[in-house]
């Protein structure tokens, strides 16, 4: 185990740690070992520089104590003020985890029924079905309610109404009363009406944006506050709050389990979100987490319940979350999460040590480093890291690094894709679909025909960004549609006229990826006559 208890004779070691900046004088003698702390700090500082963000504040809590905390860079660039574990940052959607606690308290008190219609609380949202409180709470409220997970902060924010409807108080008032004051969170302020607002505001990390040259310019934080976003807090306070959750001082273990249990769709499919928290298993490790992403701020919290420790990292740009598609539900898409998990959680989960891949090397060297890894599970972890590195290069507009990493990925993982179908007679094809496009190609079959359909797009089991399908031109009925990120299927259609359709959204498209692209360069849908082989 990488987290160690110090023994009495380590007084000198504690003094060295204090002098080096690993811990403050006020902390207890429960710390990360020196080598682990140094490795963690080196990797986080490297990440901060590559993400081109002015500061990080990060910390790890275990067994009710903040066992490691450190600030990186400057919370105030102009005055060169370094952040600490007590520096307040905007949390963006980490606010949802606090809203989860308040709402679950109201559930325990019998004031909120998770499976009641939102109309019972005076809230109206147009829908083809009944939207329940649970649907809003779990990002499953869009049509048909309960069928799909779609991360939607605006809809989650409608929970403000339900809180006020049953308590006649605002979310901010309840948060201050039930969490901030009760837990002694000195760096946390829910709104300008909070008693400690002025003292927190004066210490708040300044908001920054980054121009194309990598220079920091002052920006403005959003002014909204509600269940969805807007809370201000610090690493130290979030550690206290996380400890309170673990010790069940807010709600019972049974009620808290509701938040940490994956939701299920109406078809029984397990989804990546519980109630106000993402929930995920990786290599047998249970991960409860959330990310924040908004103007001039981003954040991440990961709790490992079985190990009873929590990692939190905050920054004063959007760089920690932008471009990593964390709303899809995989925390390992986050480079900060990978640093934490590789250093402290997954180090003994593989049959060989986790290597440090040199992603600055040439394409051939990167591929050679991967090929030395024999453990398939470990290779999957490193594949996620490669995808994350590509996203970092994309953020930095580093086209050379992007291309190099894409080529490395293609060499290591790309499937043959459309190239394997070159011997078939093509019936219809839509390819290289860009942002917000709606493309159609019609085709006709003179007789019943066996077809081979190949398609690729941003389609996940619980979320869909791209839509590809075949419809009957006469009736408009859908006769086939893509249901996963890649499809290679054989279907039989009767004689008739058909339309091949492909519709993309504004954030996931060919050469304009919101995350790492698919395993091959084909992005679209193609239909071939299977019998022509």
Secondary structure, 3 states (H helix, E strand, C coil): CCEEECCHHHHHHHHHHHHHCCCCCCCCCEEECHHHHHHHHHHHHHHHHHHCCCEEEEEEEECCEEEEEEEEECCECCCCECCCCCCCEECHHHHHHHHHHHHHHHHHCCCCCCCCEHHHHCCCCCCCCCCEHHHHHCCCCCCCCCCCCCCCHHHHCCHHHHHHHHHCCCHHHHHHHHHHHHHCCCCCECCCCCCCHHHHHCCCCCCEEECCCCCEEECCCCCCCCCCCCCEECHHHHHHHHHHHHCCCCCCHHHHHHHHCCCECCCCCECCECCCCEEEEECCEEEEEEEEEECCEEEEEEEECCCCEEEEEEECCCCCCCCCCHHHCCHHHCHHHHHHHHHHCCCCCCCCCCCCCCCCCCHHHHHHHHHCCCCHHHHHHHHHHHHHHHHHHHHCCCHHHHHHHHHHHHHHHCCCHHHHHCCCEEEEEEECCCCCCEEEEEEEECCCEEEEEEEECCECCCCECCEEEEEECCCCCEEEECCCCEEEEEEEECCEEEEEEEECCCCCECCECCCCCCCCCCCEEEEEEHHHC
